[in-house]
Amino acid sequence: MHYSNIEILLVNSMARPQAESEFSVSYRESFAPLGLHCLAEIDRERIAVVDLQFAFPNEETFLHLRSEKIHTVILRVGTNHDSDSVRSMVRSLKKTFARAQVGVSGELASTRVACGDFYIHGTGYSCILTALRGEKLRGVCDCMEADSKLALPVPEVAFSESFCFDAPPEKTLHRKTYEIFQPWLGLFEFSDKKAVYPGVKWLSRLGKWMKLSGINELHFRPSGIRPKFLHEIRSIMLNLKIEFAVSFKNFSESELEGNCAGYPLKQVWLYQPDVENAAYFMSGLEIILRSGCCAGLALNTDSIGVEKLPEMLVKADRLAILDLETWRLAPLKKVFMKFWGAHHRFFRRLFSIRTAHELIGFMKTSTVILETLFSTEKGWFKK
């Protein structure tokens, strides 16, 4: 890429404000900004992606760019940002790119307040086309409806940063598994509020891109993918020789039944059971297990009060804890003891290890488990 030609920057930030708790988590999950790379594919010569993850933007981050050429900067922020942190990042970007319009995209209302020169509610496709024409973006750009009619392009060159990202060990299929959110939504790929199914052709292009990037295992996080689409997704992945897992937040039992079996689908995850949907989750786990597929359960703090949670923990094959730093120690201990103690899971997993990769993965998992079980509330998970 010739950075001297870059005019538009897509900046990804997942940085979280300091958690209001007595501890800090010893690791953080990071997710590839695939949606931004799809947006950049609109014009690779003039658009660049800068992935900050948990870093703060500063002048050194952008030394490879000609600041006087940049006329538009779009900062994509996560749901964990507050208005103060967004304002601070916008000020830093405006200082670095004095001639540029600096705007924000994100789901929280607070990002609109601190949006800089503009705020984008949409995939970003329409706004990128506007900026490429040399027009300035201002105010609230609500283009979700218009963007929904424009399918984002998928890169045809390998994703060079693919080695930087990997799913947590409990979600890993064999070696290196990539978590896929909704890259077809561009700026809103990590959205919890909008769920879209991109269709067979788009998913096929995505699969080819991942394969080209050396990724042979995918985990589709909750999105617009429904159980009824699994047959056609299996066909795509079978042709590409990609094994995959899929996750659902909302589902119907009739959809799950008969759609969870069949190579190369390896795992089906149910995300965030709460008091209202507990009965559906119990039935869902049973359906997945009957199909012969590995059943995963992903919990957040809303799951703590679920009466049937102990039964779910006994049934599930795999367990993931979301937003670990927001949990209190006591309920987390109970969850770990129930899950890993049932059926002697901890030792059965340990003695079933056959490869070095499995050993490394289990060591990462067991570190979190043992540190939790042998910690006290005051000092747990301190770095």
KADATA-V463687 format. One record per backbone hydrogen bond with DSSP energy under -1.0 kcal/mol. CO is the residue of the C=O (numbers start at 0). NH is the residue of the N-H. E is the energy in kcal/mol with one decimal. If there is no record, write none. Layout:
CO_NH_E + CO_NH_E
This chain:
0_2_-1.0 + 1_4_-1.9 + 2_5_-1.2 + 6_70_-2.3 + 6_71_-1.6 + 7_47_-2.2 + 8_73_-2.9 + 9_49_-2.6 + 10_75_-3.4 + 11_51_-2.6 + 18_20_-1.9 + 31_33_-2.0 + 32_36_-1.4 + 33_37_-1.9 + 34_38_-1.9 + 35_39_-2.5 + 36_40_-1.0 + 38_41_-1.9 + 39_42_-1.3 + 42_45_-1.4 + 42_46_-1.4 + 45_6_-2.6 + 45_7_-2.4 + 47_9_-2.6 + 49_11_-2.7 + 51_54_-2.4 + 52_13_-2.3 + 52_14_-1.1 + 57_60_-1.2 + 58_61_-1.1 + 59_62_-1.1 + 61_64_-1.8 + 65_68_-1.8 + 70_100_-2.4 + 71_8_-2.4 + 72_102_-2.8 + 73_10_-3.0 + 74_104_-2.4 + 75_12_-2.5 + 77_80_-1.3 + 81_85_-2.1 + 82_86_-2.6 + 83_87_-2.2 + 84_88_-2.0 + 85_89_-2.7 + 86_90_-2.6 + 87_91_-1.9 + 88_92_-2.4 + 89_93_-2.6 + 90_94_-1.9 + 91_95_-1.8 + 92_96_-2.9 + 96_99_-1.6 + 100_72_-2.8 + 101_116_-3.1 + 102_74_-2.8 + 103_119_-2.4 + 104_76_-2.2 + 107_110_-1.2 + 108_111_-1.0 + 108_112_-1.2 + 109_113_-1.6 + 111_114_-1.1 + 114_117_-1.1 + 116_138_-1.8 + 117_103_-2.0 + 118_140_-3.7 + 120_142_-1.6 + 120_143_-1.0 + 122_186_-2.4 + 123_127_-2.6 + 124_128_-2.1 + 125_129_-2.0 + 126_130_-2.6 + 127_131_-2.6 + 128_132_-1.1 + 129_134_-1.8 + 130_133_-1.7 + 138_118_-2.5 + 140_120_-2.6 + 140_142_-1.2 + 142_146_-3.0 + 143_147_-1.7 + 145_148_-1.2 + 146_149_-2.1 + 158_161_-1.6 + 160_163_-2.1 + 161_164_-1.0 + 167_170_-1.8 + 176_166_-2.7 + 177_218_-3.2 + 179_220_-3.1 + 181_184_-2.6 + 182_185_-1.8 + 184_187_-2.3 + 185_188_-1.6 + 187_190_-1.9 + 188_181_-1.1 + 195_223_-1.1 + 198_202_-2.0 + 199_203_-2.4 + 200_204_-2.0 + 201_205_-2.4 + 202_206_-2.6 + 203_207_-2.0 + 204_208_-2.1 + 205_209_-2.5 + 206_210_-2.6 + 207_211_-2.5 + 208_212_-1.4 + 209_214_-2.8 + 210_213_-1.7 + 215_242_-2.0 + 216_177_-2.7 + 217_244_-2.5 + 218_179_-3.2 + 219_246_-1.5 + 225_228_-2.0 + 226_229_-1.6 + 228_232_-1.9 + 229_233_-2.7 + 230_234_-1.5 + 231_235_-1.8 + 232_236_-2.6 + 233_237_-2.4 + 234_238_-1.9 + 235_239_-1.5 + 236_241_-2.7 + 242_217_-2.1 + 243_265_-2.9 + 244_219_-2.7 + 245_268_-2.9 + 247_270_-2.8 + 251_255_-2.0 + 252_256_-2.3 + 255_258_-2.1 + 261_264_-2.0 + 263_243_-2.1 + 265_293_-1.5 + 266_245_-1.8 + 267_295_-2.5 + 268_247_-2.4 + 269_297_-2.5 + 276_280_-2.0 + 277_281_-2.1 + 278_282_-2.0 + 279_283_-2.7 + 280_284_-2.6 + 281_285_-1.8 + 282_286_-2.2 + 283_287_-2.4 + 284_288_-2.4 + 285_289_-2.2 + 286_290_-1.5 + 287_292_-1.6 + 288_291_-1.2 + 293_267_-2.6 + 294_316_-2.6 + 294_317_-1.9 + 295_269_-2.3 + 296_319_-2.4 + 297_271_-2.9 + 298_321_-3.4 + 299_302_-2.0 + 300_303_-1.2 + 302_305_-1.5 + 305_308_-1.5 + 307_311_-2.2 + 308_312_-2.6 + 309_313_-1.5 + 310_314_-1.9 + 311_315_-2.8 + 317_296_-1.7 + 319_298_-2.7 + 322_325_-2.1 + 323_326_-1.5 + 327_331_-1.4 + 328_332_-2.6 + 329_333_-1.9 + 330_334_-2.2 + 331_335_-2.6 + 332_336_-2.9 + 333_337_-2.3 + 334_338_-2.6 + 335_339_-2.6 + 336_340_-1.2 + 337_341_-1.2 + 339_345_-1.8 + 340_343_-1.5 + 341_344_-1.7 + 343_347_-2.5 + 344_348_-3.0 + 345_349_-2.0 + 346_350_-2.6 + 349_352_-1.0 + 354_358_-1.9 + 355_359_-2.4 + 356_360_-2.3 + 357_361_-2.5 + 358_362_-2.2 + 359_363_-1.9 + 360_364_-2.1 + 361_365_-3.2 + 362_366_-1.8 + 363_367_-1.4 + 364_368_-2.1 + 365_369_-3.0 + 366_370_-2.2 + 367_371_-1.8 + 368_372_-2.7 + 369_373_-2.0 + 371_374_-1.3 + 375_379_-1.1 + 378_381_-1.0
